[in-house]
Amino acid sequence: MPEEELSKIIELNEDLIENNENLAAQNQEMLKKYNIRSFDVVGAIGAGKTAL
């Protein structure tokens, strides 16, 4: 298969990372306002995250 068929460039009309960071900042401010602590739970499939 020629190389040009193996990949495709997709142009985005917005900065997805910037948008995500703005939403994260809004969430962080809301949690801080109501004195809510949060944390990320990261683990492999079957590691027991749901059991927490």
Secondary structure in CASP SS format (residue, H / E / C, confidence):
PFRMAT SS
TARGET T0000
AUTHOR 0000-0000-0000
METHOD secondary structure of the structure
MODEL  1
M C 1.00
P C 1.00
E H 1.00
E H 1.00
E H 1.00
L C 1.00
S C 1.00
K C 1.00
I C 1.00
I C 1.00
E C 1.00
L C 1.00
N C 1.00
E C 1.00
D C 1.00
L H 1.00
I H 1.00
E H 1.00
N H 1.00
N H 1.00
E H 1.00
N H 1.00
L H 1.00
A H 1.00
A H 1.00
Q H 1.00
N H 1.00
Q H 1.00
E H 1.00
M H 1.00
L H 1.00
K H 1.00
K H 1.00
Y C 1.00
N C 1.00
I C 1.00
R C 1.00
S C 1.00
F C 1.00
D C 1.00
V C 1.00
V C 1.00
G C 1.00
A C 1.00
I C 1.00
G C 1.00
A C 1.00
G C 1.00
K C 1.00
T C 1.00
A C 1.00
L C 1.00
END
